[in-house]
Amino acid sequence: MQKEVIMRTVLHDYVVIKVDEYEKEVGGLYRAEQWKSLPPTGTVEAIGPEVTTVKVGDHVHFLRFAAVDGQTDKERVCKEKYILEVING
């Protein structure tokens, strides 16, 4: 079975990050202390044409609350300036 490839167009200096896996409470809810420990790390899935510091596939550390509307617990869309560091060399 082939994996379906979805082409994405990201604009300006936005970055799409697939958030690293973490455990949730039963029912998908978080307790306050769990929210503090959610990993602010993930893998860059797509980048806009103005992004210069990261590339697709980089494992990055980003600001926890740096996301635009439409974020999910598995994916974040944020501006490039909210990425703090590239973890892989």
PDB file of N, CA, C and O in Angstrom:
ATOM      1  N   MET A   1       0.840  -1.180   0.000  1.00  0.00           N
ATOM      2  CA  MET A   1       0.000   0.000   0.000  1.00  0.00           C
ATOM      3  C   MET A   1       0.883   1.241   0.000  1.00  0.00           C
ATOM      4  O   MET A   1       1.745   1.384   0.867  1.00  0.00           O
ATOM      5  N   GLN A   2       0.682   2.128  -0.949  1.00  0.00           N
ATOM      6  CA  GLN A   2       1.481   3.330  -1.057  1.00  0.00           C
ATOM      7  C   GLN A   2       0.928   4.424  -0.155  1.00  0.00           C
ATOM      8  O   GLN A   2      -0.284   4.570   0.003  1.00  0.00           O
ATOM      9  N   LYS A   3       1.837   5.181   0.428  1.00  0.00           N
ATOM     10  CA  LYS A   3       1.440   6.322   1.243  1.00  0.00           C
ATOM     11  C   LYS A   3       1.110   7.471   0.311  1.00  0.00           C
ATOM     12  O   LYS A   3       1.873   7.780  -0.604  1.00  0.00           O
ATOM     13  N   GLU A   4      -0.045   8.108   0.550  1.00  0.00           N
ATOM     14  CA  GLU A   4      -0.458   9.231  -0.284  1.00  0.00           C
ATOM     15  C   GLU A   4       0.376  10.458   0.059  1.00  0.00           C
ATOM     16  O   GLU A   4       0.505  10.817   1.229  1.00  0.00           O
ATOM     17  N   VAL A   5       0.938  11.097  -0.956  1.00  0.00           N
ATOM     18  CA  VAL A   5       1.741  12.294  -0.762  1.00  0.00           C
ATOM     19  C   VAL A   5       0.861  13.514  -1.011  1.00  0.00           C
ATOM     20  O   VAL A   5       0.249  13.655  -2.070  1.00  0.00           O
ATOM     21  N   ILE A   6       0.812  14.386  -0.019  1.00  0.00           N
ATOM     22  CA  ILE A   6       0.007  15.596  -0.137  1.00  0.00           C
ATOM     23  C   ILE A   6       0.941  16.778  -0.343  1.00  0.00           C
ATOM     24  O   ILE A   6       1.811  17.041   0.488  1.00  0.00           O
ATOM     25  N   MET A   7       0.765  17.479  -1.435  1.00  0.00           N
ATOM     26  CA  MET A   7       1.573  18.657  -1.713  1.00  0.00           C
ATOM     27  C   MET A   7       0.958  19.844  -0.981  1.00  0.00           C
ATOM     28  O   MET A   7      -0.253  20.059  -1.037  1.00  0.00           O
ATOM     29  N   ARG A   8       1.794  20.604  -0.299  1.00  0.00           N
ATOM     30  CA  ARG A   8       1.317  21.761   0.439  1.00  0.00           C
ATOM     31  C   ARG A   8       2.055  22.993  -0.031  1.00  0.00           C
ATOM     32  O   ARG A   8       3.252  22.951  -0.313  1.00  0.00           O
ATOM     33  N   THR A   9       1.332  24.083  -0.110  1.00  0.00           N
ATOM     34  CA  THR A   9       1.939  25.366  -0.432  1.00  0.00           C
ATOM     35  C   THR A   9       1.847  26.230   0.813  1.00  0.00           C
ATOM     36  O   THR A   9       0.754  26.562   1.272  1.00  0.00           O
ATOM     37  N   VAL A  10       2.989  26.587   1.348  1.00  0.00           N
ATOM     38  CA  VAL A  10       3.049  27.435   2.532  1.00  0.00           C
ATOM     39  C   VAL A  10       3.538  28.803   2.086  1.00  0.00           C
ATOM     40  O   VAL A  10       4.487  28.905   1.308  1.00  0.00           O
ATOM     41  N   LEU A  11       2.900  29.842   2.569  1.00  0.00           N
ATOM     42  CA  LEU A  11       3.211  31.190   2.125  1.00  0.00           C
ATOM     43  C   LEU A  11       4.123  31.933   3.089  1.00  0.00           C
ATOM     44  O   LEU A  11       4.206  31.600   4.271  1.00  0.00           O
ATOM     45  N   HIS A  12       4.792  32.924   2.576  1.00  0.00           N
ATOM     46  CA  HIS A  12       5.608  33.884   3.327  1.00  0.00           C
ATOM     47  C   HIS A  12       6.658  33.190   4.198  1.00  0.00           C
ATOM     48  O   HIS A  12       7.410  32.341   3.720  1.00  0.00           O
ATOM     49  N   ASP A  13       6.700  33.559   5.474  1.00  0.00           N
ATOM     50  CA  ASP A  13       7.717  33.001   6.373  1.00  0.00           C
ATOM     51  C   ASP A  13       7.108  32.032   7.385  1.00  0.00           C
ATOM     52  O   ASP A  13       7.555  31.952   8.529  1.00  0.00           O
ATOM     53  N   TYR A  14       6.083  31.298   6.949  1.00  0.00           N
ATOM     54  CA  TYR A  14       5.438  30.327   7.832  1.00  0.00           C
ATOM     55  C   TYR A  14       6.075  28.948   7.694  1.00  0.00           C
ATOM     56  O   TYR A  14       6.610  28.582   6.647  1.00  0.00           O
ATOM     57  N   VAL A  15       5.997  28.201   8.789  1.00  0.00           N
ATOM     58  CA  VAL A  15       6.565  26.860   8.854  1.00  0.00           C
ATOM     59  C   VAL A  15       5.503  25.922   9.413  1.00  0.00           C
ATOM     60  O   VAL A  15       4.817  26.270  10.374  1.00  0.00           O
ATOM     61  N   VAL A  16       5.357  24.732   8.821  1.00  0.00           N
ATOM     62  CA  VAL A  16       4.460  23.701   9.340  1.00  0.00           C
ATOM     63  C   VAL A  16       5.322  22.682  10.063  1.00  0.00           C
ATOM     64  O   VAL A  16       6.264  22.136   9.489  1.00  0.00           O
ATOM     65  N   ILE A  17       4.995  22.423  11.342  1.00  0.00           N
ATOM     66  CA  ILE A  17       5.785  21.518  12.173  1.00  0.00           C
ATOM     67  C   ILE A  17       4.909  20.369  12.650  1.00  0.00           C
ATOM     68  O   ILE A  17       3.832  20.594  13.203  1.00  0.00           O
ATOM     69  N   LYS A  18       5.368  19.137  12.437  1.00  0.00           N
ATOM     70  CA  LYS A  18       4.701  17.962  12.991  1.00  0.00           C
ATOM     71  C   LYS A  18       5.237  17.790  14.409  1.00  0.00           C
ATOM     72  O   LYS A  18       6.419  17.508  14.602  1.00  0.00           O
ATOM     73  N   VAL A  19       4.365  17.962  15.397  1.00  0.00           N
ATOM     74  CA  VAL A  19       4.760  17.932  16.801  1.00  0.00           C
ATOM     75  C   VAL A  19       5.129  16.510  17.212  1.00  0.00           C
ATOM     76  O   VAL A  19       4.478  15.548  16.804  1.00  0.00           O
ATOM     77  N   ASP A  20       6.188  16.382  18.031  1.00  0.00           N
ATOM     78  CA  ASP A  20       6.593  15.083  18.548  1.00  0.00           C
ATOM     79  C   ASP A  20       5.468  14.455  19.363  1.00  0.00           C
ATOM     80  O   ASP A  20       4.641  15.163  19.938  1.00  0.00           O
ATOM     81  N   GLU A  21       5.441  13.127  19.410  1.00  0.00           N
ATOM     82  CA  GLU A  21       4.405  12.381  20.128  1.00  0.00           C
ATOM     83  C   GLU A  21       4.498  12.597  21.632  1.00  0.00           C
ATOM     84  O   GLU A  21       5.586  12.803  22.171  1.00  0.00           O
ATOM     85  N   TYR A  22       3.365  12.550  22.300  1.00  0.00           N
ATOM     86  CA  TYR A  22       3.295  12.642  23.755  1.00  0.00           C
ATOM     87  C   TYR A  22       2.015  11.954  24.214  1.00  0.00           C
ATOM     88  O   TYR A  22       1.122  11.693  23.408  1.00  0.00           O
ATOM     89  N   GLU A  23       1.930  11.666  25.496  1.00  0.00           N
ATOM     90  CA  GLU A  23       0.761  10.973  26.036  1.00  0.00           C
ATOM     91  C   GLU A  23      -0.321  11.964  26.436  1.00  0.00           C
ATOM     92  O   GLU A  23      -0.039  13.037  26.968  1.00  0.00           O
ATOM     93  N   LYS A  24      -1.571  11.578  26.168  1.00  0.00           N
ATOM     94  CA  LYS A  24      -2.725  12.384  26.559  1.00  0.00           C
ATOM     95  C   LYS A  24      -3.517  11.614  27.608  1.00  0.00           C
ATOM     96  O   LYS A  24      -3.340  10.408  27.780  1.00  0.00           O
ATOM     97  N   GLU A  25      -4.376  12.317  28.288  1.00  0.00           N
ATOM     98  CA  GLU A  25      -5.309  11.688  29.221  1.00  0.00           C
ATOM     99  C   GLU A  25      -6.342  10.907  28.419  1.00  0.00           C
ATOM    100  O   GLU A  25      -6.499  11.131  27.219  1.00  0.00           O
ATOM    101  N   VAL A  26      -7.042   9.995  29.076  1.00  0.00           N
ATOM    102  CA  VAL A  26      -8.131   9.278  28.433  1.00  0.00           C
ATOM    103  C   VAL A  26      -9.166  10.300  27.970  1.00  0.00           C
ATOM    104  O   VAL A  26      -9.523  11.207  28.722  1.00  0.00           O
ATOM    105  N   GLY A  27      -9.641  10.158  26.754  1.00  0.00           N
ATOM    106  CA  GLY A  27     -10.597  11.109  26.205  1.00  0.00           C
ATOM    107  C   GLY A  27      -9.948  12.289  25.505  1.00  0.00           C
ATOM    108  O   GLY A  27     -10.651  13.145  24.968  1.00  0.00           O
ATOM    109  N   GLY A  28      -8.614  12.355  25.497  1.00  0.00           N
ATOM    110  CA  GLY A  28      -7.914  13.404  24.776  1.00  0.00           C
ATOM    111  C   GLY A  28      -7.777  14.715  25.522  1.00  0.00           C
ATOM    112  O   GLY A  28      -7.395  15.721  24.923  1.00  0.00           O
ATOM    113  N   LEU A  29      -8.078  14.734  26.816  1.00  0.00           N
ATOM    114  CA  LEU A  29      -7.970  15.962  27.595  1.00  0.00           C
ATOM    115  C   LEU A  29      -6.628  16.038  28.303  1.00  0.00           C
ATOM    116  O   LEU A  29      -5.983  15.014  28.529  1.00  0.00           O
ATOM    117  N   TYR A  30      -6.211  17.228  28.647  1.00  0.00           N
ATOM    118  CA  TYR A  30      -4.959  17.440  29.355  1.00  0.00           C
ATOM    119  C   TYR A  30      -5.245  18.021  30.740  1.00  0.00           C
ATOM    120  O   TYR A  30      -6.178  18.805  30.909  1.00  0.00           O
ATOM    121  N   ARG A  31      -4.466  17.646  31.690  1.00  0.00           N
ATOM    122  CA  ARG A  31      -4.515  18.310  32.987  1.00  0.00           C
ATOM    123  C   ARG A  31      -3.527  19.466  32.931  1.00  0.00           C
ATOM    124  O   ARG A  31      -2.630  19.473  32.088  1.00  0.00           O
ATOM    125  N   ALA A  32      -3.682  20.440  33.819  1.00  0.00           N
ATOM    126  CA  ALA A  32      -2.829  21.630  33.795  1.00  0.00           C
ATOM    127  C   ALA A  32      -1.357  21.274  33.857  1.00  0.00           C
ATOM    128  O   ALA A  32      -0.562  21.857  33.121  1.00  0.00           O
ATOM    129  N   GLU A  33      -0.963  20.336  34.710  1.00  0.00           N
ATOM    130  CA  GLU A  33       0.451  19.976  34.820  1.00  0.00           C
ATOM    131  C   GLU A  33       0.957  19.245  33.579  1.00  0.00           C
ATOM    132  O   GLU A  33       2.145  19.316  33.266  1.00  0.00           O
ATOM    133  N   GLN A  34       0.071  18.542  32.867  1.00  0.00           N
ATOM    134  CA  GLN A  34       0.483  17.881  31.625  1.00  0.00           C
ATOM    135  C   GLN A  34       0.745  18.906  30.537  1.00  0.00           C
ATOM    136  O   GLN A  34       1.693  18.759  29.764  1.00  0.00           O
ATOM    137  N   TRP A  35      -0.084  19.947  30.465  1.00  0.00           N
ATOM    138  CA  TRP A  35       0.082  20.962  29.430  1.00  0.00           C
ATOM    139  C   TRP A  35       1.462  21.598  29.510  1.00  0.00           C
ATOM    140  O   TRP A  35       2.065  21.912  28.484  1.00  0.00           O
ATOM    141  N   LYS A  36       1.962  21.788  30.723  1.00  0.00           N
ATOM    142  CA  LYS A  36       3.284  22.377  30.908  1.00  0.00           C
ATOM    143  C   LYS A  36       4.384  21.485  30.342  1.00  0.00           C
ATOM    144  O   LYS A  36       5.449  21.974  29.964  1.00  0.00           O
ATOM    145  N   SER A  37       4.130  20.174  30.281  1.00  0.00           N
ATOM    146  CA  SER A  37       5.178  19.253  29.853  1.00  0.00           C
ATOM    147  C   SER A  37       5.041  18.809  28.395  1.00  0.00           C
ATOM    148  O   SER A  37       5.810  17.960  27.944  1.00  0.00           O
ATOM    149  N   LEU A  38       4.077  19.364  27.645  1.00  0.00           N
ATOM    150  CA  LEU A  38       3.956  18.989  26.240  1.00  0.00           C
ATOM    151  C   LEU A  38       5.236  19.368  25.502  1.00  0.00           C
ATOM    152  O   LEU A  38       5.778  20.449  25.736  1.00  0.00           O
ATOM    153  N   PRO A  39       5.721  18.521  24.635  1.00  0.00           N
ATOM    154  CA  PRO A  39       6.996  18.805  23.971  1.00  0.00           C
ATOM    155  C   PRO A  39       6.896  19.933  22.958  1.00  0.00           C
ATOM    156  O   PRO A  39       6.094  19.858  22.027  1.00  0.00           O
ATOM    157  N   PRO A  40       7.692  20.968  23.125  1.00  0.00           N
ATOM    158  CA  PRO A  40       7.720  22.034  22.123  1.00  0.00           C
ATOM    159  C   PRO A  40       8.744  21.725  21.036  1.00  0.00           C
ATOM    160  O   PRO A  40       9.507  22.596  20.621  1.00  0.00           O
ATOM    161  N   THR A  41       8.750  20.483  20.585  1.00  0.00           N
ATOM    162  CA  THR A  41       9.681  20.052  19.545  1.00  0.00           C
ATOM    163  C   THR A  41       8.914  19.316  18.458  1.00  0.00           C
ATOM    164  O   THR A  41       7.820  18.799  18.688  1.00  0.00           O
ATOM    165  N   GLY A  42       9.501  19.278  17.278  1.00  0.00           N
ATOM    166  CA  GLY A  42       8.865  18.568  16.184  1.00  0.00           C
ATOM    167  C   GLY A  42       9.720  18.622  14.933  1.00  0.00           C
ATOM    168  O   GLY A  42      10.831  19.152  14.936  1.00  0.00           O
ATOM    169  N   THR A  43       9.177  18.060  13.867  1.00  0.00           N
ATOM    170  CA  THR A  43       9.878  17.979  12.593  1.00  0.00           C
ATOM    171  C   THR A  43       9.219  18.903  11.587  1.00  0.00           C
ATOM    172  O   THR A  43       7.996  18.908  11.450  1.00  0.00           O
ATOM    173  N   VAL A  44      10.024  19.683  10.883  1.00  0.00           N
ATOM    174  CA  VAL A  44       9.509  20.613   9.879  1.00  0.00           C
ATOM    175  C   VAL A  44       8.953  19.809   8.708  1.00  0.00           C
ATOM    176  O   VAL A  44       9.653  18.998   8.101  1.00  0.00           O
ATOM    177  N   GLU A  45       7.674  20.052   8.403  1.00  0.00           N
ATOM    178  CA  GLU A  45       6.986  19.344   7.320  1.00  0.00           C
ATOM    179  C   GLU A  45       6.943  20.162   6.024  1.00  0.00           C
ATOM    180  O   GLU A  45       7.023  19.604   4.929  1.00  0.00           O
ATOM    181  N   ALA A  46       6.815  21.486   6.157  1.00  0.00           N
ATOM    182  CA  ALA A  46       6.729  22.361   4.982  1.00  0.00           C
ATOM    183  C   ALA A  46       7.182  23.756   5.385  1.00  0.00           C
ATOM    184  O   ALA A  46       7.060  24.146   6.546  1.00  0.00           O
ATOM    185  N   ILE A  47       7.707  24.508   4.416  1.00  0.00           N
ATOM    186  CA  ILE A  47       8.172  25.873   4.684  1.00  0.00           C
ATOM    187  C   ILE A  47       7.721  26.811   3.566  1.00  0.00           C
ATOM    188  O   ILE A  47       7.495  26.400   2.428  1.00  0.00           O
ATOM    189  N   GLY A  48       7.600  28.074   3.930  1.00  0.00           N
ATOM    190  CA  GLY A  48       7.261  29.099   2.949  1.00  0.00           C
ATOM    191  C   GLY A  48       8.503  29.558   2.193  1.00  0.00           C
ATOM    192  O   GLY A  48       9.620  29.234   2.599  1.00  0.00           O
ATOM    193  N   PRO A  49       8.335  30.298   1.112  1.00  0.00           N
ATOM    194  CA  PRO A  49       9.458  30.716   0.274  1.00  0.00           C
ATOM    195  C   PRO A  49      10.415  31.707   0.939  1.00  0.00           C
ATOM    196  O   PRO A  49      11.553  31.849   0.492  1.00  0.00           O
ATOM    197  N   GLU A  50       9.978  32.390   1.990  1.00  0.00           N
ATOM    198  CA  GLU A  50      10.829  33.369   2.659  1.00  0.00           C
ATOM    199  C   GLU A  50      11.599  32.782   3.845  1.00  0.00           C
ATOM    200  O   GLU A  50      12.351  33.499   4.506  1.00  0.00           O
ATOM    201  N   VAL A  51      11.422  31.497   4.118  1.00  0.00           N
ATOM    202  CA  VAL A  51      12.112  30.850   5.241  1.00  0.00           C
ATOM    203  C   VAL A  51      13.555  30.574   4.850  1.00  0.00           C
ATOM    204  O   VAL A  51      13.820  29.986   3.801  1.00  0.00           O
ATOM    205  N   THR A  52      14.493  31.001   5.700  1.00  0.00           N
ATOM    206  CA  THR A  52      15.914  30.846   5.370  1.00  0.00           C
ATOM    207  C   THR A  52      16.711  30.039   6.400  1.00  0.00           C
ATOM    208  O   THR A  52      17.816  29.589   6.097  1.00  0.00           O
ATOM    209  N   THR A  53      16.176  29.849   7.602  1.00  0.00           N
ATOM    210  CA  THR A  53      16.987  29.231   8.664  1.00  0.00           C
ATOM    211  C   THR A  53      16.739  27.753   8.876  1.00  0.00           C
ATOM    212  O   THR A  53      17.576  27.081   9.479  1.00  0.00           O
ATOM    213  N   VAL A  54      15.626  27.222   8.405  1.00  0.00           N
ATOM    214  CA  VAL A  54      15.342  25.799   8.561  1.00  0.00           C
ATOM    215  C   VAL A  54      14.945  25.213   7.216  1.00  0.00           C
ATOM    216  O   VAL A  54      14.611  25.937   6.278  1.00  0.00           O
ATOM    217  N   LYS A  55      14.987  23.884   7.142  1.00  0.00           N
ATOM    218  CA  LYS A  55      14.565  23.203   5.919  1.00  0.00           C
ATOM    219  C   LYS A  55      13.656  22.035   6.301  1.00  0.00           C
ATOM    220  O   LYS A  55      13.624  21.621   7.459  1.00  0.00           O
ATOM    221  N   VAL A  56      12.936  21.518   5.343  1.00  0.00           N
ATOM    222  CA  VAL A  56      12.050  20.386   5.574  1.00  0.00           C
ATOM    223  C   VAL A  56      12.881  19.214   6.095  1.00  0.00           C
ATOM    224  O   VAL A  56      13.933  18.890   5.545  1.00  0.00           O
ATOM    225  N   GLY A  57      12.391  18.588   7.160  1.00  0.00           N
ATOM    226  CA  GLY A  57      13.089  17.454   7.756  1.00  0.00           C
ATOM    227  C   GLY A  57      13.881  17.814   9.005  1.00  0.00           C
ATOM    228  O   GLY A  57      14.267  16.925   9.764  1.00  0.00           O
ATOM    229  N   ASP A  58      14.131  19.109   9.234  1.00  0.00           N
ATOM    230  CA  ASP A  58      14.850  19.526  10.444  1.00  0.00           C
ATOM    231  C   ASP A  58      14.007  19.241  11.684  1.00  0.00           C
ATOM    232  O   ASP A  58      12.790  19.424  11.668  1.00  0.00           O
ATOM    233  N   HIS A  59      14.653  18.794  12.754  1.00  0.00           N
ATOM    234  CA  HIS A  59      14.003  18.612  14.047  1.00  0.00           C
ATOM    235  C   HIS A  59      14.264  19.889  14.830  1.00  0.00           C
ATOM    236  O   HIS A  59      15.417  20.260  15.051  1.00  0.00           O
ATOM    237  N   VAL A  60      13.192  20.569  15.252  1.00  0.00           N
ATOM    238  CA  VAL A  60      13.332  21.902  15.824  1.00  0.00           C
ATOM    239  C   VAL A  60      12.673  22.026  17.193  1.00  0.00           C
ATOM    240  O   VAL A  60      11.811  21.229  17.564  1.00  0.00           O
ATOM    241  N   HIS A  61      13.099  23.040  17.928  1.00  0.00           N
ATOM    242  CA  HIS A  61      12.513  23.438  19.200  1.00  0.00           C
ATOM    243  C   HIS A  61      11.850  24.788  18.951  1.00  0.00           C
ATOM    244  O   HIS A  61      12.497  25.709  18.453  1.00  0.00           O
ATOM    245  N   PHE A  62      10.558  24.919  19.293  1.00  0.00           N
ATOM    246  CA  PHE A  62       9.823  26.146  19.012  1.00  0.00           C
ATOM    247  C   PHE A  62       9.129  26.643  20.272  1.00  0.00           C
ATOM    248  O   PHE A  62       8.979  25.898  21.241  1.00  0.00           O
ATOM    249  N   LEU A  63       8.710  27.895  20.257  1.00  0.00           N
ATOM    250  CA  LEU A  63       7.975  28.451  21.387  1.00  0.00           C
ATOM    251  C   LEU A  63       6.638  27.724  21.527  1.00  0.00           C
ATOM    252  O   LEU A  63       5.931  27.518  20.541  1.00  0.00           O
ATOM    253  N   ARG A  64       6.303  27.344  22.735  1.00  0.00           N
ATOM    254  CA  ARG A  64       5.108  26.531  23.009  1.00  0.00           C
ATOM    255  C   ARG A  64       3.817  27.166  22.498  1.00  0.00           C
ATOM    256  O   ARG A  64       2.961  26.455  21.972  1.00  0.00           O
ATOM    257  N   PHE A  65       3.652  28.465  22.636  1.00  0.00           N
ATOM    258  CA  PHE A  65       2.401  29.110  22.258  1.00  0.00           C
ATOM    259  C   PHE A  65       2.507  29.854  20.933  1.00  0.00           C
ATOM    260  O   PHE A  65       1.701  30.743  20.659  1.00  0.00           O
ATOM    261  N   ALA A  66       3.475  29.507  20.119  1.00  0.00           N
ATOM    262  CA  ALA A  66       3.714  30.211  18.855  1.00  0.00           C
ATOM    263  C   ALA A  66       3.040  29.502  17.701  1.00  0.00           C
ATOM    264  O   ALA A  66       3.710  28.876  16.880  1.00  0.00           O
ATOM    265  N   ALA A  67       1.748  29.590  17.629  1.00  0.00           N
ATOM    266  CA  ALA A  67       1.029  28.966  16.523  1.00  0.00           C
ATOM    267  C   ALA A  67      -0.096  29.881  16.072  1.00  0.00           C
ATOM    268  O   ALA A  67      -0.601  30.697  16.841  1.00  0.00           O
ATOM    269  N   VAL A  68      -0.472  29.733  14.830  1.00  0.00           N
ATOM    270  CA  VAL A  68      -1.586  30.517  14.301  1.00  0.00           C
ATOM    271  C   VAL A  68      -2.854  29.681  14.393  1.00  0.00           C
ATOM    272  O   VAL A  68      -2.804  28.520  14.797  1.00  0.00           O
ATOM    273  N   ASP A  69      -3.989  30.260  14.022  1.00  0.00           N
ATOM    274  CA  ASP A  69      -5.258  29.549  14.062  1.00  0.00           C
ATOM    275  C   ASP A  69      -5.175  28.237  13.297  1.00  0.00           C
ATOM    276  O   ASP A  69      -4.432  28.112  12.324  1.00  0.00           O
ATOM    277  N   GLY A  70      -5.953  27.259  13.755  1.00  0.00           N
ATOM    278  CA  GLY A  70      -6.019  25.993  13.051  1.00  0.00           C
ATOM    279  C   GLY A  70      -5.004  24.967  13.506  1.00  0.00           C
ATOM    280  O   GLY A  70      -4.875  23.912  12.885  1.00  0.00           O
ATOM    281  N   GLN A  71      -4.277  25.253  14.580  1.00  0.00           N
ATOM    282  CA  GLN A  71      -3.305  24.273  15.056  1.00  0.00           C
ATOM    283  C   GLN A  71      -4.024  23.071  15.643  1.00  0.00           C
ATOM    284  O   GLN A  71      -5.154  23.182  16.118  1.00  0.00           O
ATOM    285  N   THR A  72      -3.372  21.942  15.606  1.00  0.00           N
ATOM    286  CA  THR A  72      -3.890  20.733  16.245  1.00  0.00           C
ATOM    287  C   THR A  72      -2.830  20.244  17.212  1.00  0.00           C
ATOM    288  O   THR A  72      -1.751  20.826  17.310  1.00  0.00           O
ATOM    289  N   ASP A  73      -3.142  19.171  17.926  1.00  0.00           N
ATOM    290  CA  ASP A  73      -2.153  18.626  18.847  1.00  0.00           C
ATOM    291  C   ASP A  73      -1.061  17.864  18.110  1.00  0.00           C
ATOM    292  O   ASP A  73      -0.077  17.452  18.724  1.00  0.00           O
ATOM    293  N   LYS A  74      -1.219  17.668  16.799  1.00  0.00           N
ATOM    294  CA  LYS A  74      -0.212  16.948  16.023  1.00  0.00           C
ATOM    295  C   LYS A  74       0.557  17.835  15.063  1.00  0.00           C
ATOM    296  O   LYS A  74       1.596  17.432  14.539  1.00  0.00           O
ATOM    297  N   GLU A  75       0.058  19.036  14.830  1.00  0.00           N
ATOM    298  CA  GLU A  75       0.691  19.910  13.847  1.00  0.00           C
ATOM    299  C   GLU A  75       0.571  21.368  14.274  1.00  0.00           C
ATOM    300  O   GLU A  75      -0.462  21.796  14.788  1.00  0.00           O
ATOM    301  N   ARG A  76       1.634  22.114  14.054  1.00  0.00           N
ATOM    302  CA  ARG A  76       1.634  23.548  14.338  1.00  0.00           C
ATOM    303  C   ARG A  76       2.016  24.305  13.086  1.00  0.00           C
ATOM    304  O   ARG A  76       2.856  23.854  12.307  1.00  0.00           O
ATOM    305  N   VAL A  77       1.402  25.449  12.897  1.00  0.00           N
ATOM    306  CA  VAL A  77       1.788  26.369  11.838  1.00  0.00           C
ATOM    307  C   VAL A  77       2.208  27.652  12.548  1.00  0.00           C
ATOM    308  O   VAL A  77       1.404  28.277  13.239  1.00  0.00           O
ATOM    309  N   CYS A  78       3.459  28.037  12.376  1.00  0.00           N
ATOM    310  CA  CYS A  78       3.942  29.240  13.056  1.00  0.00           C
ATOM    311  C   CYS A  78       4.908  29.989  12.153  1.00  0.00           C
ATOM    312  O   CYS A  78       5.333  29.482  11.115  1.00  0.00           O
ATOM    313  N   LYS A  79       5.245  31.194  12.562  1.00  0.00           N
ATOM    314  CA  LYS A  79       6.231  31.984  11.820  1.00  0.00           C
ATOM    315  C   LYS A  79       7.631  31.457  12.126  1.00  0.00           C
ATOM    316  O   LYS A  79       7.890  30.916  13.201  1.00  0.00           O
ATOM    317  N   GLU A  80       8.501  31.624  11.182  1.00  0.00           N
ATOM    318  CA  GLU A  80       9.889  31.158  11.317  1.00  0.00           C
ATOM    319  C   GLU A  80      10.562  31.735  12.563  1.00  0.00           C
ATOM    320  O   GLU A  80      11.359  31.049  13.202  1.00  0.00           O
ATOM    321  N   LYS A  81      10.259  32.971  12.912  1.00  0.00           N
ATOM    322  CA  LYS A  81      10.932  33.626  14.039  1.00  0.00           C
ATOM    323  C   LYS A  81      10.647  32.957  15.384  1.00  0.00           C
ATOM    324  O   LYS A  81      11.362  33.217  16.352  1.00  0.00           O
ATOM    325  N   TYR A  82       9.620  32.101  15.472  1.00  0.00           N
ATOM    326  CA  TYR A  82       9.292  31.426  16.719  1.00  0.00           C
ATOM    327  C   TYR A  82      10.018  30.088  16.886  1.00  0.00           C
ATOM    328  O   TYR A  82       9.823  29.396  17.886  1.00  0.00           O
ATOM    329  N   ILE A  83      10.837  29.732  15.931  1.00  0.00           N
ATOM    330  CA  ILE A  83      11.666  28.533  16.074  1.00  0.00           C
ATOM    331  C   ILE A  83      12.941  28.952  16.799  1.00  0.00           C
ATOM    332  O   ILE A  83      13.655  29.850  16.353  1.00  0.00           O
ATOM    333  N   LEU A  84      13.215  28.295  17.914  1.00  0.00           N
ATOM    334  CA  LEU A  84      14.339  28.687  18.761  1.00  0.00           C
ATOM    335  C   LEU A  84      15.654  28.051  18.346  1.00  0.00           C
ATOM    336  O   LEU A  84      16.706  28.687  18.417  1.00  0.00           O
ATOM    337  N   GLU A  85      15.597  26.785  17.907  1.00  0.00           N
ATOM    338  CA  GLU A  85      16.830  26.105  17.526  1.00  0.00           C
ATOM    339  C   GLU A  85      16.544  24.900  16.657  1.00  0.00           C
ATOM    340  O   GLU A  85      15.455  24.327  16.706  1.00  0.00           O
ATOM    341  N   VAL A  86      17.525  24.522  15.864  1.00  0.00           N
ATOM    342  CA  VAL A  86      17.496  23.279  15.105  1.00  0.00           C
ATOM    343  C   VAL A  86      18.226  22.255  15.949  1.00  0.00           C
ATOM    344  O   VAL A  86      19.393  22.446  16.292  1.00  0.00           O
ATOM    345  N   ILE A  87      17.541  21.160  16.289  1.00  0.00           N
ATOM    346  CA  ILE A  87      18.112  20.185  17.207  1.00  0.00           C
ATOM    347  C   ILE A  87      19.090  19.237  16.503  1.00  0.00           C
ATOM    348  O   ILE A  87      20.148  18.915  17.043  1.00  0.00           O
ATOM    349  N   ASN A  88      18.731  18.795  15.299  1.00  0.00           N
ATOM    350  CA  ASN A  88      19.660  17.918  14.573  1.00  0.00           C
ATOM    351  C   ASN A  88      20.729  18.742  13.903  1.00  0.00           C
ATOM    352  O   ASN A  88      20.478  19.886  13.525  1.00  0.00           O
ATOM    353  N   GLY A  89      21.924  18.187  13.745  1.00  0.00           N
ATOM    354  CA  GLY A  89      23.019  18.968  13.194  1.00  0.00           C
ATOM    355  C   GLY A  89      23.097  18.989  11.767  1.00  0.00           C
ATOM    356  O   GLY A  89      23.991  19.623  11.207  1.00  0.00           O
TER     357      GLY A  89
END
